[in-house]
């Protein structure tokens, strides 16, 4: 995977660009939160005024109806005060309930926005991955990709739904509460802010520092995971050499290292939290004692002191927490960068023309050369296959047989020479159109975790059961499928039936036959099928042969000898061409292959003869 | 990294999460808690710290009350220094106890995770292969890593918050009741309502959280599948359809997550509002009492503060309670791994015998330290489920004999070898070594006399030399060079830039299949085992290399009991005896010549395979 150097600022901008369409909701959430805090911070004021009113012994005569209620509760003792208190209490509850309502709104907006953004990002990522070219997938590590799609996505989700709120909360609280504090008493307001900058800076400083330690812990965990993984995948080797003790020792080391690093990290966190608690409480203590002194000289009321104590308790803890939140937010930026690496990879071209009609099935290669990276895999390859013909490709591993198939499917783009389907230059045809005209069966086919019927229907979604059945029969897999307890409805994969290599190949073949395209490619697709079954399959294919052009890549002579054309490849070059008859007569590799078959026959006969002589 | 994800929802491992819906399995948690009790001192200190933290938090409103009351009563003459000192002392106490609380909680968490993992790993080394058959590596990995962390998290932080939260709520209740019984009771009257609301909500939040987790697992699985099967999806032009399916999943995820978040967004304001009711009650009735002179203004302030603090731990407690319920399945799974009993282990008698003093030539279990004959007597074997894989096998193998095993895939070849290695034990019948049933011998003794080379050889991360040394940890470098020369590995290793010190990458990813195979050969040769087993060992080595190692192999196999599962003609033909195994039975047995004469299954296999074998060989392609 090419790693682009994207700086933090750019990544942050990227994240921002993905919030498009949901920014309004985020703004509404923050607005709702601001309103909520205005109401929430009103509540302590009511209590503060009440305390002062009580202490001053104010009398109060509100609406007679309230007085009646008050008298009912207080039994005629100080009904005015009672009424005041009831109103204050009702006000407190009302303010909190309204604040609660707005907090709920905030939650709704945030949920809507963050989940919406993440859903869109997930879909985009999925779509993008599916359209990335094969050159990308060849080098990408599946585990790492899935990790990015899940863990990194989760980090972003937590950031959007949690940390964005957390950060704006601390700032909003300050913005809302500061005017109230300064309005109440400016001396006290200044006093209550004394340690805040210190706390804030210390928190950020501290968490930037422990970031390193976090990384150490992550590395230790990765090492531990590797040891477990290697041990479990190699358990047979471990047992066979009776190395259990050795393995346990190796594991114990890593296990201990992980524990101790983790422990150190938590220890340092303990020191930080202990220390910052002391600072926070010291701040509150300062307000209490200094405020107490000011109450003594009557420059401050008890109620105001109460209000300050309550407010301080409300805002100081989120600020202490800011360092942590900001550090964690940094992780979201990193995660976004990791997703951006995938998203910025260019996808396959999509805009070529797609003809309406079905291809007839003529294939022409003209001077095609191709290289994945350095060494040339195909060198000046030219051949033509007429519609309905069968072409066999023979050659040792790495000679370029599969490359021809992959080029035909436009999984890779050729640059030298010309490939034509019917009369269209392949590179001018839409990839999806090309692929819809070709069926390929691979040596190690991929089956989806679906039912067998579901996997077959991948060939053609609207296939009837009768068609599915016929395809399965032609691919010689029908009996096997029927023998499964749930037949065509058997699940493939972990929870379902275990398929042998040959069965997988035949299911893939049936799937390809169901698609019934003008061109069929079998890329060593019957290697795990025994010879008897193979000849049955080839017979079935023969009956279909005039419907489609077929390319067979194989190793067995028996597979290829009936083909109309046979190409021998070696090191990317065609070294022989013809059919079985012409090639077996011409001097060359093919003849030697036939000779080897004869030689084996001879040797076997010799062996048998020898044994008979002994008898 | 494994390519398949085995999280709880994608792999049916017989644990059904839904069955854990109803209540908690206390027995299980007690068992887990016993891990924490290994650290009794830390647990006690943790509890004390949590207790002190709660006490300090309860003390602060009381000090505030003191300050206000003193100021109110004494006016300008008031002396606040006592309260300042008290406040300072409690601040220090709180700071220390919070620090200690995190410190010791962290220690317990990391140590418990360490211990569970250790026990799990040790047990995995003991468990027989039948355990592994139904549990893929990915599944075991998930237990050993994420489940462990999750549980230890609950055990440490969950317990910590539980102690802290309960102490705090309990302490506040006591303090209020103590200051003013009636007022206290009035404030606490909201408690039943709170409990009822919490229960209702947590139940809902929990079930929506479960849906979120399940959907998330499916999304992970779908990503995985889309990447693994990208070529097939392209070839069948399934991109749009796949996206549509995936879009259905993300829609489901979206609505489940939103429901979950909205539920939580509703719960919190409700608790807050309920808290304000408590504050309001305190204000009305407390205020009245102040007017009556029953309590001081300071007490009222303390009451108001308490009423607010009382609701703070609720959120935490609710969170942990939910987490414990959700983690119950994890707990069950990992405990099952830790306590699983191996089906194959040394019997009591063997363990007893291993403690006795031995004579000079004896193995660790007291029997002779040699293997001159292995006999299978009426051996049958079947896995837990299904038909027998081997039926009535009778077989004698003598020292110095090389036995080749051929037959179709799934016929029972590998099972026969696994039985011999005692990776499995016969279901019926017996296997004996020099006349002694091998179940009466030490497992470790037998297996340390084995040399095994498998089809896909497993290479550990690290250097080449370490990988070869795995065969004999006491080998000198010279021994290692000698072994790799005999295996035919020396030349290619020397040609590498760092030679024997070359790092092979995770799982040997930097080496070709053939190179890995040669290294595993050298490893087996170094072990100098009495029994040598080669399971399709030469299938990924090219012909030239194979000819190289063939000479070494002859030397390697001679003088030992050798079992070779192979399809290379040369290997099979040179064997002293050939077994044909089909459908779990020995159908043919004899030398190459003898079997060719019969013109049975072996004859057919031999003639069929020989052609494809020749075709694969590069040499025949050279013009």
Boltz contact constraints between the chains, C-beta under 6 A:
constraints:
  - contact:
      token1: [A, 47]
      token2: [B, 283]
      max_distance: 6.0
  - contact:
      token1: [A, 47]
      token2: [B, 304]
      max_distance: 6.0
  - contact:
      token1: [A, 50]
      token2: [B, 283]
      max_distance: 6.0
  - contact:
      token1: [A, 50]
      token2: [B, 287]
      max_distance: 6.0
  - contact:
      token1: [A, 54]
      token2: [B, 287]
      max_distance: 6.0
  - contact:
      token1: [A, 54]
      token2: [B, 290]
      max_distance: 6.0
  - contact:
      token1: [A, 54]
      token2: [B, 291]
      max_distance: 6.0
  - contact:
      token1: [A, 55]
      token2: [B, 297]
      max_distance: 6.0
  - contact:
      token1: [A, 78]
      token2: [B, 291]
      max_distance: 6.0
  - contact:
      token1: [A, 81]
      token2: [B, 291]
      max_distance: 6.0
  - contact:
      token1: [A, 85]
      token2: [B, 283]
      max_distance: 6.0
  - contact:
      token1: [A, 85]
      token2: [B, 284]
      max_distance: 6.0
  - contact:
      token1: [A, 85]
      token2: [B, 287]
      max_distance: 6.0
  - contact:
      token1: [A, 86]
      token2: [B, 284]
      max_distance: 6.0
  - contact:
      token1: [A, 88]
      token2: [B, 283]
      max_distance: 6.0
  - contact:
      token1: [A, 89]
      token2: [B, 280]
      max_distance: 6.0
  - contact:
      token1: [A, 89]
      token2: [B, 283]
      max_distance: 6.0
  - contact:
      token1: [A, 89]
      token2: [B, 284]
      max_distance: 6.0
  - contact:
      token1: [A, 92]
      token2: [B, 276]
      max_distance: 6.0
  - contact:
      token1: [A, 92]
      token2: [B, 279]
      max_distance: 6.0
  - contact:
      token1: [A, 92]
      token2: [B, 280]
      max_distance: 6.0
  - contact:
      token1: [A, 93]
      token2: [B, 276]
      max_distance: 6.0
  - contact:
      token1: [A, 93]
      token2: [B, 277]
      max_distance: 6.0
  - contact:
      token1: [A, 93]
      token2: [B, 280]
      max_distance: 6.0
  - contact:
      token1: [A, 96]
      token2: [B, 272]
      max_distance: 6.0
  - contact:
      token1: [A, 96]
      token2: [B, 273]
      max_distance: 6.0
  - contact:
      token1: [A, 96]
      token2: [B, 276]
      max_distance: 6.0
  - contact:
      token1: [A, 97]
      token2: [B, 273]
      max_distance: 6.0
  - contact:
      token1: [A, 100]
      token2: [B, 269]
      max_distance: 6.0
  - contact:
      token1: [A, 100]
      token2: [B, 272]
      max_distance: 6.0
  - contact:
      token1: [A, 100]
      token2: [B, 273]
      max_distance: 6.0
  - contact:
      token1: [A, 103]
      token2: [B, 269]
      max_distance: 6.0
  - contact:
      token1: [A, 104]
      token2: [B, 265]
      max_distance: 6.0
  - contact:
      token1: [A, 104]
      token2: [B, 266]
      max_distance: 6.0
  - contact:
      token1: [A, 104]
      token2: [B, 269]
      max_distance: 6.0
  - contact:
      token1: [A, 107]
      token2: [B, 265]
      max_distance: 6.0
  - contact:
      token1: [A, 108]
      token2: [B, 262]
      max_distance: 6.0
  - contact:
      token1: [A, 111]
      token2: [B, 258]
      max_distance: 6.0
  - contact:
      token1: [A, 111]
      token2: [B, 261]
      max_distance: 6.0
  - contact:
      token1: [A, 111]
      token2: [B, 262]
      max_distance: 6.0
  - contact:
      token1: [A, 115]
      token2: [B, 254]
      max_distance: 6.0
  - contact:
      token1: [A, 115]
      token2: [B, 257]
      max_distance: 6.0
  - contact:
      token1: [A, 115]
      token2: [B, 258]
      max_distance: 6.0
  - contact:
      token1: [A, 119]
      token2: [B, 250]
      max_distance: 6.0
  - contact:
      token1: [A, 119]
      token2: [B, 254]
      max_distance: 6.0
  - contact:
      token1: [A, 122]
      token2: [B, 250]
      max_distance: 6.0
  - contact:
      token1: [A, 123]
      token2: [B, 247]
      max_distance: 6.0
  - contact:
      token1: [A, 123]
      token2: [B, 250]
      max_distance: 6.0
  - contact:
      token1: [A, 126]
      token2: [B, 246]
      max_distance: 6.0
  - contact:
      token1: [A, 127]
      token2: [B, 243]
      max_distance: 6.0
  - contact:
      token1: [A, 130]
      token2: [B, 239]
      max_distance: 6.0
  - contact:
      token1: [A, 137]
      token2: [B, 230]
      max_distance: 6.0
  - contact:
      token1: [A, 142]
      token2: [B, 3]
      max_distance: 6.0
  - contact:
      token1: [A, 142]
      token2: [B, 227]
      max_distance: 6.0
  - contact:
      token1: [A, 143]
      token2: [B, 1]
      max_distance: 6.0
  - contact:
      token1: [A, 145]
      token2: [B, 227]
      max_distance: 6.0
  - contact:
      token1: [A, 146]
      token2: [B, 223]
      max_distance: 6.0
  - contact:
      token1: [A, 146]
      token2: [B, 224]
      max_distance: 6.0
  - contact:
      token1: [A, 149]
      token2: [B, 223]
      max_distance: 6.0
  - contact:
      token1: [A, 150]
      token2: [B, 220]
      max_distance: 6.0
  - contact:
      token1: [A, 225]
      token2: [B, 145]
      max_distance: 6.0
  - contact:
      token1: [A, 228]
      token2: [B, 144]
      max_distance: 6.0
  - contact:
      token1: [A, 230]
      token2: [B, 460]
      max_distance: 6.0
  - contact:
      token1: [A, 232]
      token2: [B, 137]
      max_distance: 6.0
  - contact:
      token1: [A, 232]
      token2: [B, 140]
      max_distance: 6.0
  - contact:
      token1: [A, 233]
      token2: [B, 137]
      max_distance: 6.0
  - contact:
      token1: [A, 234]
      token2: [B, 458]
      max_distance: 6.0
  - contact:
      token1: [A, 237]
      token2: [B, 458]
      max_distance: 6.0
  - contact:
      token1: [A, 239]
      token2: [B, 447]
      max_distance: 6.0
  - contact:
      token1: [A, 240]
      token2: [B, 450]
      max_distance: 6.0
  - contact:
      token1: [A, 240]
      token2: [B, 452]
      max_distance: 6.0
  - contact:
      token1: [A, 242]
      token2: [B, 444]
      max_distance: 6.0
  - contact:
      token1: [A, 242]
      token2: [B, 447]
      max_distance: 6.0
  - contact:
      token1: [A, 242]
      token2: [B, 448]
      max_distance: 6.0
  - contact:
      token1: [A, 244]
      token2: [B, 125]
      max_distance: 6.0
  - contact:
      token1: [A, 248]
      token2: [B, 122]
      max_distance: 6.0
  - contact:
      token1: [A, 251]
      token2: [B, 121]
      max_distance: 6.0
  - contact:
      token1: [A, 255]
      token2: [B, 114]
      max_distance: 6.0
  - contact:
      token1: [A, 255]
      token2: [B, 117]
      max_distance: 6.0
  - contact:
      token1: [A, 255]
      token2: [B, 118]
      max_distance: 6.0
  - contact:
      token1: [A, 259]
      token2: [B, 110]
      max_distance: 6.0
  - contact:
      token1: [A, 259]
      token2: [B, 114]
      max_distance: 6.0
  - contact:
      token1: [A, 262]
      token2: [B, 110]
      max_distance: 6.0
  - contact:
      token1: [A, 263]
      token2: [B, 107]
      max_distance: 6.0
  - contact:
      token1: [A, 263]
      token2: [B, 110]
      max_distance: 6.0
  - contact:
      token1: [A, 266]
      token2: [B, 106]
      max_distance: 6.0
  - contact:
      token1: [A, 267]
      token2: [B, 103]
      max_distance: 6.0
  - contact:
      token1: [A, 269]
      token2: [B, 102]
      max_distance: 6.0
  - contact:
      token1: [A, 270]
      token2: [B, 99]
      max_distance: 6.0
  - contact:
      token1: [A, 270]
      token2: [B, 102]
      max_distance: 6.0
  - contact:
      token1: [A, 270]
      token2: [B, 103]
      max_distance: 6.0
  - contact:
      token1: [A, 271]
      token2: [B, 99]
      max_distance: 6.0
  - contact:
      token1: [A, 273]
      token2: [B, 98]
      max_distance: 6.0
  - contact:
      token1: [A, 273]
      token2: [B, 102]
      max_distance: 6.0
  - contact:
      token1: [A, 274]
      token2: [B, 95]
      max_distance: 6.0
  - contact:
      token1: [A, 274]
      token2: [B, 98]
      max_distance: 6.0
  - contact:
      token1: [A, 274]
      token2: [B, 99]
      max_distance: 6.0
  - contact:
      token1: [A, 277]
      token2: [B, 94]
      max_distance: 6.0
  - contact:
      token1: [A, 277]
      token2: [B, 95]
      max_distance: 6.0
  - contact:
      token1: [A, 277]
      token2: [B, 98]
      max_distance: 6.0
  - contact:
      token1: [A, 278]
      token2: [B, 91]
      max_distance: 6.0
  - contact:
      token1: [A, 278]
      token2: [B, 95]
      max_distance: 6.0
  - contact:
      token1: [A, 281]
      token2: [B, 91]
      max_distance: 6.0
  - contact:
      token1: [A, 282]
      token2: [B, 91]
      max_distance: 6.0
  - contact:
      token1: [A, 285]
      token2: [B, 87]
      max_distance: 6.0
  - contact:
      token1: [A, 288]
      token2: [B, 64]
      max_distance: 6.0
  - contact:
      token1: [A, 288]
      token2: [B, 67]
      max_distance: 6.0
  - contact:
      token1: [A, 289]
      token2: [B, 80]
      max_distance: 6.0
  - contact:
      token1: [A, 289]
      token2: [B, 84]
      max_distance: 6.0
  - contact:
      token1: [A, 292]
      token2: [B, 67]
      max_distance: 6.0
  - contact:
      token1: [A, 292]
      token2: [B, 71]
      max_distance: 6.0
  - contact:
      token1: [A, 292]
      token2: [B, 80]
      max_distance: 6.0
  - contact:
      token1: [A, 295]
      token2: [B, 71]
      max_distance: 6.0
  - contact:
      token1: [A, 296]
      token2: [B, 71]
      max_distance: 6.0
  - contact:
      token1: [A, 296]
      token2: [B, 76]
      max_distance: 6.0
  - contact:
      token1: [A, 296]
      token2: [B, 78]
      max_distance: 6.0
  - contact:
      token1: [A, 302]
      token2: [B, 68]
      max_distance: 6.0
  - contact:
      token1: [A, 302]
      token2: [B, 297]
      max_distance: 6.0
  - contact:
      token1: [A, 306]
      token2: [B, 301]
      max_distance: 6.0
  - contact:
      token1: [A, 396]
      token2: [B, 618]
      max_distance: 6.0
  - contact:
      token1: [A, 396]
      token2: [B, 621]
      max_distance: 6.0
  - contact:
      token1: [A, 409]
      token2: [B, 235]
      max_distance: 6.0
  - contact:
      token1: [A, 432]
      token2: [B, 237]
      max_distance: 6.0
  - contact:
      token1: [A, 435]
      token2: [B, 235]
      max_distance: 6.0
  - contact:
      token1: [A, 435]
      token2: [B, 237]
      max_distance: 6.0
  - contact:
      token1: [A, 436]
      token2: [B, 237]
      max_distance: 6.0
  - contact:
      token1: [A, 440]
      token2: [B, 235]
      max_distance: 6.0
  - contact:
      token1: [A, 446]
      token2: [B, 229]
      max_distance: 6.0
  - contact:
      token1: [A, 446]
      token2: [B, 232]
      max_distance: 6.0
  - contact:
      token1: [A, 458]
      token2: [B, 236]
      max_distance: 6.0
  - contact:
      token1: [A, 494]
      token2: [B, 11]
      max_distance: 6.0
  - contact:
      token1: [A, 495]
      token2: [B, 12]
      max_distance: 6.0
  - contact:
      token1: [A, 531]
      token2: [B, 608]
      max_distance: 6.0
  - contact:
      token1: [A, 555]
      token2: [B, 612]
      max_distance: 6.0
  - contact:
      token1: [A, 555]
      token2: [B, 615]
      max_distance: 6.0
  - contact:
      token1: [A, 556]
      token2: [B, 612]
      max_distance: 6.0
  - contact:
      token1: [A, 570]
      token2: [B, 621]
      max_distance: 6.0
  - contact:
      token1: [A, 575]
      token2: [B, 623]
      max_distance: 6.0
  - contact:
      token1: [A, 589]
      token2: [B, 621]
      max_distance: 6.0
  - contact:
      token1: [A, 596]
      token2: [B, 614]
      max_distance: 6.0
  - contact:
      token1: [A, 597]
      token2: [B, 611]
      max_distance: 6.0
  - contact:
      token1: [A, 600]
      token2: [B, 610]
      max_distance: 6.0
  - contact:
      token1: [A, 604]
      token2: [B, 607]
      max_distance: 6.0
  - contact:
      token1: [A, 607]
      token2: [B, 596]
      max_distance: 6.0
  - contact:
      token1: [A, 608]
      token2: [B, 596]
      max_distance: 6.0
  - contact:
      token1: [A, 611]
      token2: [B, 593]
      max_distance: 6.0
  - contact:
      token1: [A, 611]
      token2: [B, 597]
      max_distance: 6.0
